[in-house]
Amino acid sequence: MQRELEILITRLKTMAIADSHEDYNYLVSCADKCNNKSRIFELLRSKNNSPVEVAPLLFTFTSKLEPESDEELLSKITDFIRGCKGASRDTSEWMVKILFLILEKIKEKRKDSGMRLRLLECIRIYGEDINLVNHIIDLMCTKNSGDIVGSILESIPSISKEFIECSMKQDNPVLLKNLSIVLPLLSERDIGLFVNYEFFDELLDSEHFFMRNCFLEICVNLVEYFEKGRMAEKINGVINRVVERLLDTYFLTRYKALQVLGSLFQKNSIPAERRHEVIREIGGRVVDKAVVVRKKAISICSGILMKYPLAPEKSPEKKNSENGGHENSVSNTEDKEKKGREEHCEGLNGFYDVMREIQDNVLVLLNSGTKSEISECIEFIKLSFYYRIDGSKEAFESLFDLVWTHDLELLVLSFRDLIMQMKMSGVGLFWFFKEFVRREGNYSFEKMLGEINSRGYIDKLLTSELCSMFLKEAHLFEASYLLRHIGRPLTVDAYRTLLLFCTRLLFSVQGEKDLLEMLSVYKNIIQIKIRERVEFDGDIVETLIKNLSKMTFFEHQVTEITVSVIYSISRFPEKSGIMLLEKLCMMEKSILKAISVVGCIGIKHMQYLDMLERLVKSNRIKVKVDKAVITPEIVERRRSINASRQSISTILEEDKDGNNTAVSDPGLDKDISSKIGDRSEEEIVDFFFYIKEKEMLYGRSILSIFKQIVEEGCHSSDEEIQVAAHVSLCRLMCVSFEFFNEHYDFFIRSMNHSVPRIRANAVVAMGDFLLNYNTTAEKHTYLLLELLSDANSDVRKNALLVVHNLLMKNILKIKGYGVKLTLLLADENREIKEMAENLLIQMSKKENMMAILLYETIIEGGGQLPLVIDFLADLVSEKLKESLFLKALKSKVDGETLKTLHNAFSLDAKAIGGGMLPGESK
């Protein structure tokens, strides 16, 4: 083929098109197969050929060229066509066709490419004599041509109006897609083309979302144009159309409408009298079904909140129109100024109310468990809180639970931003944090304080400020609370000063209410971290012991916290514990506290030994194992217990009161140094197990001396002593398996004790025993499940909590007792009812478990079945409903129960295999 084409090209060099048209036509039709296309072009442009003859052949030739490999040739053709300007009209029409053909080939090139610019200039020149609109329309029917068409219209603006009128009559989807790009470009250059926007309303009725979006983009420029002409009615008409699209059926159009409204707000183009209405409509999209729409709506609302144009002050807080937001108004203010202030206040208050509505929508979204928009939600609520929108404090507090999730960092950053804003505004951090301090505590906020402090966002000076404030007796609870939970350790001297000062205040108060308040302050103060451990018999430990001993009342939490603090700060906690117990035994009427302290020491000392064991294993301290105490019996018992237990030390490893002072003192508990040396890890484990199993309660240690008062207290005639003794007994049972075995039968009897508080505590202990000594305690699981129907609500609540925990850990089997759990759905105590609902919802993920539980409820539920069946029915599949109904139909279930099931399960005759309910006639 190449040889043939070369011969033909050589022959045609001396021949004009008029002499050999057929050969020329053949040559250009085969141009794509020729390796030397430029020779063909030279033949066509020969002086022997007239433009009228060349044009059709040049069109065919150009169609055979490739934009990449033949770019130079396409450029030469463009220059040739430009030189043909002035030829006949028919020839010019052909030349324009060729130009548009080339344009279609190179439309992907950059706007500033030389080839593209020369081509557009050539088209502009021909456009002076030739109507280009139809050519442009044809080009629009090819994909991705909107951008190049926009460039043509930019160079020849005179044809834009005709182009718009013609293109609006087309229905080619590809053309319309390109048109949706071109029209917004035209509106930016000449918005006058669109001022009669009613003509374009048909775009909003288009089935293609991109045409509706196209109109919305034009609206931005229309509003700007009408603003300059102060055409309020026209502006409102355009805004109405945009707001209507917020309810469009397609999410990308709703998104585009939000984009447009957001842009108008940024330009302050929304009329003042319509701002609140439009903001409310935007806020309504916060709960849209599309994620991108929700995210955009929240972001726009956050932007509006930061830049609301009516607010000359720092924040758009709600104002009182009586004083116009100015406390020092001049009494003789002119009426005009007064009216202006009132209008300003009215506007701010209206904005305030709208933002409250949007805030409620954001909270609805958060409560639904959304994850995609969590960042936008946090940002909006942070701003809402900073600008004091009504209810924003509660909304911001609702975010604190995120501290336990993967969104912790987002929450920390929001706190950081607020802290920075407070500093810039001259607001002290104390006053910021004070708003979230609660006497009943808030674990999420307390963890957050520690997180932001660990990242260095809390100024170190705050600690000194809080100490100074406390010593001046100002905001005692708040200052002590923050000192405790921020978690920055104090020096020993600073801690001592606060402790002694608080002690004086505590024992000088009068009245029960003041005493309770000071007790809360005292508990905070003693739990503040310190930088190093103190002497076991120093003034700090001595003060803690004296304070507990001097108290003429028993408060279990104070007792437990005191023991915990002693174990966290004393160099030798066991010696400090002995001092505490000896002091209490010397005091009259302190038996209750002594009994409680024994149990607390049991748990804390076990944790302390676990800590020592970890330090030994990590080679931070060494222990010489006394192999004489590691008998085969001890080794076997340790292995047996470990095989069936989850150590309570693991469960309690992180002290929720924050008193796990880091131990770095090489002199820690030097009593153990008599056994210093290097041993294997297994020997170390066995050694520490021996101490906990034998030494703590049976050797010469602290508890072996005082455990008797606990055992005796369990049989006391004083109910308070009985309750405290049972709690301490259960705690000691967690320490030693031998002690557990000795008292297990007594404990089992306490599960049915006549005192409800003892039963309630026994339930919790049974949960621990099932974790620690599962093999022994498992056979009495039924007692725990029986207490789900106890007459006392506290017992039922504790039983449900323990059952929930054990079920989630797959330690407990509910089979045979399912009805006791499901009937809690009808419990008279609302909290228990909600807890049962939550547990059953989680259990519903395991269909087999739910099938057993629901069948037991059907069989044994009796008259209470109608109270719970509707809730249970919503948790199981239709297939399981049918299966359970058929199973019940075959059993001895009465007809009334079957009817209740039939109605609750919404079954038809086909679903139950055509079976009939008892009492139904054929």
Secondary structure, 3 states (H helix, E strand, C coil): CHHHHHHHHHHHCCCCCCCCHHHHHHHHHCHHHCCCHHHHHHHHCCCCCCHHHHHHHHHHHHHCCCCCCCHHHHHHHHHHHHHCCCCCHHHHHHHHHHHHHHHHHCCCCCCCCHHHHHHHHHHHHHCCCCCCHHHHHHHHCCCCCHHHHHHHHHHCHHHHHHHHHHHCCCCCHHHHHHHHHHHHHHHHHCHHHHCCHHHHHHHHCCCCHHHHHHHHHHHHHHHHHHHHCCCHHHHHHHHHHHHHHHHCCCHHHHHHHHHHHHHHHHCCCCCHHHHHHHHHHHHHHHHCCCHHHHHHHHHHHHHHHHCCCCCCCCCCCCCCCCCCCCCCCCCCCCHHHHHHHHHHHHHHHHHHHHHHHHHHHHHHHHHCCCCCCHHHHHHHHHHHHHCCCCCHHHHHHHCHHHHHCCCHHHHHHHHHHHHHHHHHCCCCHHHHHHCCCCCCCCHHHHHHHHHHHHCCCCCCHHHHHHHHHHHCCCCHHHHHHHHHHHCCCECHHHHHHHHHHHHHHHCCCCCHHHHHHHHHHHHHHHCCCECCCECCCCHHHHHHHHHHHHCCCCCHHHHHHHHHHHHHHECCHHHHHHHHHHHHHHCCCCHHHHHHHHHHHHHHHHHHHHHHHHHHHCCCCCCCCCHHHCCHHHHHHHHHHHHHCCCHHHHCCCCCCCCCCCCCCCCCCHHHHHHCCCCCHHHHHHHHHHHHHHHHHHCCCHHHHHHHHHHHHCCCCCHHHHHHHHHHHHHHHHHCHHHHHHHHHHHHHHCCCCCHHHHHHHHHHHHHHHHHCHHHHHHHHHHHHHHHHCCCHHHHHHHHHHHHHHHHCCCCCCCCCHHHHHHHHHCCCHHHHHHHHHHHHHHCCCHHHHHHHHHHHHHHCHHHHHHHHHHHHCCCCHHHHHHHHHHHHHCCCCHHHHHHHHHHHCCCCCCCCCCCCCCCCC
